[in-house]
């Protein structure tokens, strides 16, 4: 008897991945269990990520990191959370108390809600029952737009928290965060258009099914790079953590917060890291599907609960990327950060979106080979980025020399601007007169030419 062999992804698409009929069929108790499990997993993942980040950064800086509480220091994050919850809760006198208390709640709830449409596996059977259910709380035809909409609500918590604190530094941190979110959400949204065009859907489960043969992170590499850069800026992580730059704004938008409310801001940041990592995995790395090629060696790699392992393995790789950036790169200046978003990311994303739409139209109408067109489009995008940087530097070098500066023109000594105008980038190295020497054996002072007078009393 001949046996028809189909891939698990094909079965998933045939049984509900295409028409979303597998969703909305769960009883209320199963929906409640899924929601609680998502909450527990995200909280435990936050505790692990904090420990992991401290250990990895410590290793990069030749330190030890947390190693006392629990095996390998794994309970250090739990101890820190208990300490924060038991600390004295202080509300400043100048704060708007109602908004001040609600702001941490407003930012932490969207961070959890966005994970509700992330697929963590195919349809599986529940233990000890004959019921099957997808490893996903819910899905909808516009699930990705739902994620973008809910994630953008979190900015209200940051802005209101900074405004309600009654502190100038907190307000500046909140305003910075709002400008940062607007700037980088535009680039993030444009990077997803190419995924929608190739998947033919905005549903997260259908996008995963569409990557059965090839991941979009490979064929849509510019979109993948733009999304990764944007998600770092979206989560206020280094080197884009301008809203909480302690060197400029003390502590940023949460300067006046303490105890459990500060812990909620901290929790929201790490949950958002997990959420955007899960979205990057879903949209560009095949979601819960096994690493490319493994299914040919092991046909059952995408069956049962094994896809959970592949999904969380990819998510942890992205989180390690976050940690790696924090331990490697310095914080950008705010003008550099905003210029990069508006002058580089958004134009590149726009150009790439037009190219992908053109290629998709040609491919659907039976034209030129898609692979050669994609390679050419990627090369053009890379050349475009290089030309933007080269052109900017060339324009700075061609600036005319400023007129001579008279420090006493207005009656008061005013230091002149640097030669050639304001300097962008790193500060120029200091230069000293070669005739200046430093004496040894006594106070360090420069040799000066004598005017023939004795200055000793």
TIKEFI-417021 format. One line per field, with one value per residue (C-alpha): residue number from 1; residue in three letters; x, y, z. Coordinates in steps of 0.25 Angstrom, whole numbers. Layout:
<recs>
num <- (NUM ...) $
residuo <- (Ala ...) $
u <- (X ...) $
v <- (Y ...) $
w <- (Z ...) $
</recs>
This chain:
<recs>
num <- (1 2 3 4 5 6 7 8 9 10 11 12 13 14 15 16 17 18 19 20 21 22 23 24 25 26 27 28 29 30 31 32 33 34 35 36 37 38 39 40 41 42 43 44 45 46 47 48 49 50 51 52 53 54 55 56 57 58 59 60 61 62 63 64 65 66 67 68 69 70 71 72 73 74 75 76 77 78 79 80 81 82 83 84 85 86 87 88 89 90 91 92 93 94 95 96 97 98 99 100 101 102 103 104 105 106 107 108 109 110 111 112 113 114 115 116 117 118 119 120 121 122 123 124 125 126 127 128 129 130 131 132 133 134 135 136 137 138 139 140 141 142 143 144 145 146 147 148 149 150 151 152 153 154 155 156 157 158 159 160 161 162 163 164 165 166 167 168 169 170 171 172 173 174 175 176 177 178 179 180 181 182 183 184 185 186 187 188 189 190 191 192 193 194 195 196 197 198 199 200 201 202 203 204 205 206 207 208 209 210 211 212 213 214 215 216 217 218 219 220 221 222 223 224 225 226 227 228 229 230 231 232 233 234 235 236 237 238 239 240 241 242 243 244 245 246 247 248 249 250 251 252 253 254 255 256 257 258 259 260 261 262 263 264 265 266 267 268 269 270 271 272 273 274 275 276 277 278 279 280 281 282 283 284 285 286 287 288 289 290 291 292 293 294 295 296 297 298 299 300 301 302 303 304 305 306 307 308 309 310 311 312 313 314 315 316 317 318 319 320 321 322 323 324 325 326 327 328 329 330 331 332 333 334 335 336 337 338 339 340 341 342 343 344 345 346 347 348 349 350 351 352 353 354 355 356 357 358 359 360 361 362 363 364 365 366 367 368 369 370 371 372 373 374 375 376 377 378 379 380 381 382 383 384 385 386 387 388 389 390 391 392 393 394 395 396 397 398 399 400 401 402 403 404 405 406 407 408 409 410 411 412 413 414 415 416 417 418 419 420 421 422 423 424 425 426 427 428 429 430 431 432 433 434 435 436 437 438 439 440 441 442 443 444 445 446 447 448 449 450 451 452 453 454 455 456 457) $
residuo <- (Unk Unk Unk Unk Unk Unk Unk Unk Unk Unk Unk Unk Unk Unk Unk Unk Unk Unk Unk Unk Unk Unk Unk Unk Unk Unk Unk Unk Unk Unk Unk Unk Unk Unk Unk Unk Unk Unk Unk Unk Unk Unk Unk Unk Unk Unk Unk Unk Unk Unk Unk Unk Unk Unk Unk Unk Unk Unk Unk Unk Unk Unk Unk Unk Unk Unk Unk Unk Unk Unk Unk Unk Unk Unk Unk Unk Unk Unk Unk Unk Unk Unk Unk Unk Unk Unk Unk Unk Unk Unk Unk Unk Unk Unk Unk Unk Unk Unk Unk Unk Unk Unk Unk Unk Unk Unk Unk Unk Unk Unk Unk Unk Unk Unk Unk Unk Unk Unk Unk Unk Unk Unk Unk Unk Unk Unk Unk Unk Unk Unk Unk Unk Unk Unk Unk Unk Unk Unk Unk Unk Unk Unk Unk Unk Unk Unk Unk Unk Unk Unk Unk Unk Unk Unk Unk Unk Unk Unk Unk Unk Unk Unk Unk Unk Unk Unk Unk Unk Unk Unk Unk Unk Unk Unk Unk Unk Unk Unk Unk Unk Unk Unk Unk Unk Unk Unk Unk Unk Unk Unk Unk Unk Unk Unk Unk Unk Unk Unk Unk Unk Unk Unk Unk Unk Unk Unk Unk Unk Unk Unk Unk Unk Unk Unk Unk Unk Unk Unk Unk Unk Unk Unk Unk Unk Unk Unk Unk Unk Unk Unk Unk Unk Unk Unk Unk Unk Unk Unk Unk Unk Unk Unk Unk Unk Unk Unk Unk Unk Unk Unk Unk Unk Unk Unk Unk Unk Unk Unk Unk Unk Unk Unk Unk Unk Unk Unk Unk Unk Unk Unk Unk Unk Unk Unk Unk Unk Unk Unk Unk Unk Unk Unk Unk Unk Unk Unk Unk Unk Unk Unk Unk Unk Unk Unk Unk Unk Unk Unk Unk Unk Unk Unk Unk Unk Unk Unk Unk Unk Unk Unk Unk Unk Unk Unk Unk Unk Unk Unk Unk Unk Unk Unk Unk Unk Unk Unk Unk Unk Unk Unk Unk Unk Unk Unk Unk Unk Unk Unk Unk Unk Unk Unk Unk Unk Unk Unk Unk Unk Unk Unk Unk Unk Unk Unk Unk Unk Unk Unk Unk Unk Unk Unk Unk Unk Unk Unk Unk Unk Unk Unk Unk Unk Unk Unk Unk Unk Unk Unk Unk Unk Unk Unk Unk Unk Unk Unk Unk Unk Unk Unk Unk Unk Unk Unk Unk Unk Unk Unk Unk Unk Unk Unk Unk Unk Unk Unk Unk Unk Unk Unk Unk Unk Unk Unk Unk Unk Unk Unk Unk Unk Unk Unk Unk Unk Unk Unk Unk Unk Unk Unk Unk Unk Unk Unk Unk Unk Unk Unk Unk Unk Unk Unk Unk Unk Unk Unk Unk Unk Unk Unk Unk Unk Unk Unk Unk Unk Unk) $
u <- (0 5 7 5 16 14 22 16 16 7 -2 -3 -7 -17 -23 -25 -12 -18 -32 -29 -40 -32 -33 -45 -49 -42 -51 -50 -41 -31 -30 -28 -17 -10 -11 -5 6 10 11 19 28 31 34 43 50 52 58 68 71 75 84 89 92 100 108 111 115 124 131 133 139 147 139 131 117 106 110 105 90 86 94 103 96 83 74 81 70 59 67 67 53 49 58 51 37 41 48 41 31 33 24 30 21 21 16 2 -1 -11 -3 10 4 -3 9 17 4 2 15 16 2 5 18 11 -1 7 12 -2 -1 13 12 21 18 8 -5 -2 -10 -12 -7 -17 -28 -32 -33 -23 -19 -9 3 -2 -12 -19 -17 -24 -23 -15 -7 6 -2 -8 6 11 -2 -1 14 13 3 15 21 9 14 28 23 13 23 33 23 16 29 30 45 51 61 49 41 53 55 40 40 53 46 34 43 51 38 32 45 49 34 34 46 41 27 34 43 31 24 33 29 15 17 24 15 2 -3 -1 -5 7 3 2 15 22 16 20 35 34 45 53 54 51 63 71 63 59 72 71 58 63 75 66 56 67 73 59 55 68 63 49 53 62 74 88 94 80 76 75 63 70 84 90 101 91 78 82 73 63 48 48 58 47 42 45 41 31 27 42 42 30 38 50 40 34 48 52 38 39 53 46 34 42 52 40 34 48 48 34 35 49 55 44 37 36 41 54 67 68 72 69 55 62 70 60 46 39 47 34 25 19 26 40 37 37 52 55 46 52 66 65 59 70 80 74 74 89 90 84 94 106 102 101 115 122 116 116 103 101 99 84 86 94 83 72 80 82 68 62 74 78 68 55 61 67 54 46 56 56 40 39 49 42 29 34 41 29 20 30 31 16 15 26 38 52 58 55 68 77 67 68 83 84 74 82 95 88 83 97 103 92 96 110 108 99 111 121 113 111 126 129 120 126 140 135 130 136 146 139 143 153 146 148 146 144 135 123 131 132 142 135 142 141 135 144 151 142 129 123 130 122 127 138 145 158 171 177 190 200 212 225 232 224 231 227 236 238 241 231 218 215 216 221 234 231 241 246 243 254 246 247 233 237 232) $
v <- (0 13 24 39 46 61 71 75 89 85 78 90 99 89 88 103 110 116 120 122 112 105 118 122 107 106 106 117 108 105 120 123 113 118 132 128 120 132 141 131 128 143 146 134 138 152 146 138 149 158 148 144 158 161 148 151 165 161 151 161 171 160 160 149 154 148 135 134 133 119 110 119 131 127 133 146 152 147 153 166 166 163 174 184 180 182 195 208 214 229 238 252 264 270 257 255 243 237 237 234 221 217 220 207 199 205 201 187 182 184 177 164 166 166 152 147 145 139 125 116 103 95 89 78 69 72 61 52 57 55 70 77 92 101 106 120 128 134 139 149 153 166 160 167 181 177 175 189 196 190 192 207 208 206 219 226 219 225 239 240 234 245 256 252 251 266 265 272 261 251 259 260 245 243 253 246 233 238 244 231 222 230 230 215 210 216 208 196 197 199 187 178 181 172 161 163 164 150 143 149 150 158 146 141 127 128 135 124 114 122 120 105 104 117 127 142 146 141 145 158 161 177 176 167 176 189 181 177 191 197 187 191 205 201 195 206 197 201 207 214 215 230 232 227 232 233 242 253 250 244 232 236 235 227 235 238 224 214 200 192 203 204 188 189 198 188 177 184 186 171 166 175 169 155 160 167 155 146 155 155 140 138 148 145 132 122 123 110 102 94 99 99 85 77 73 65 57 56 56 58 71 79 70 70 79 79 93 100 96 102 115 118 115 126 136 134 136 150 153 149 159 170 167 167 180 186 181 185 198 212 220 229 244 248 256 244 234 242 246 231 227 238 240 225 215 221 224 210 204 212 209 194 193 199 189 177 181 183 169 163 168 163 150 148 152 142 151 151 140 145 141 150 162 160 159 172 179 176 181 194 196 194 203 213 213 215 226 233 233 237 248 254 254 260 271 274 275 285 295 309 314 323 338 342 343 355 351 365 370 371 376 362 351 340 327 325 313 301 304 299 300 290 276 264 251 249 260 265 261 271 277 284 293 285 296 293 284 278 278 266 265 277 283 281 295 299 306 321 331 340 355 358 360 352 347 341 349) $
w <- (0 -4 7 5 12 15 23 37 32 20 30 38 26 22 36 39 36 24 28 43 46 57 66 74 76 90 103 113 122 112 108 122 124 111 116 130 123 114 126 134 123 121 135 137 124 129 142 133 123 135 140 126 123 135 133 119 121 133 124 113 124 131 143 150 151 160 166 180 181 176 166 157 163 156 168 168 159 168 180 173 170 184 189 179 184 199 197 202 192 190 182 180 185 171 164 158 167 159 146 153 158 145 136 140 138 124 119 125 120 105 107 111 101 89 91 90 75 74 69 78 71 62 66 77 85 100 109 115 106 91 89 80 80 73 82 81 89 77 63 53 39 43 55 51 51 64 70 64 70 84 85 81 93 103 99 107 119 117 114 125 135 131 131 144 152 153 149 137 135 135 125 115 116 113 101 96 96 89 77 77 76 65 57 58 57 43 38 45 38 25 27 29 16 8 17 15 0 0 10 5 19 32 40 49 47 32 31 38 29 17 21 20 9 11 22 19 27 15 3 9 16 16 22 33 36 37 46 55 56 58 69 77 76 79 93 97 98 97 88 86 101 100 108 121 118 132 128 123 129 143 141 130 130 143 151 162 162 173 179 171 161 157 156 146 137 137 135 123 116 117 113 101 98 98 89 78 78 76 65 58 59 54 42 37 43 41 54 61 49 51 46 31 26 39 35 24 34 45 39 53 56 54 61 75 85 79 71 85 86 72 75 89 83 73 83 92 80 78 93 93 81 90 101 92 87 101 104 91 87 93 94 82 83 81 68 62 67 60 48 46 47 38 28 26 31 26 12 11 15 5 -6 -3 -1 -16 -21 -14 -19 -33 -32 -27 -38 -49 -42 -42 -56 -60 -63 -60 -50 -36 -30 -39 -37 -22 -22 -31 -21 -9 -16 -20 -5 0 -10 -6 9 6 -3 7 17 7 2 16 19 6 8 22 16 5 15 14 25 35 36 46 60 69 83 88 78 87 99 106 102 95 91 76 69 65 51 40 48 58 59 57 63 73 79 73 80 89 85 94 92 90 98 111 121 134 146 154 169 172 168 153 147 133 130 126 121 132 131 141 153 166 169 183 195) $
</recs>
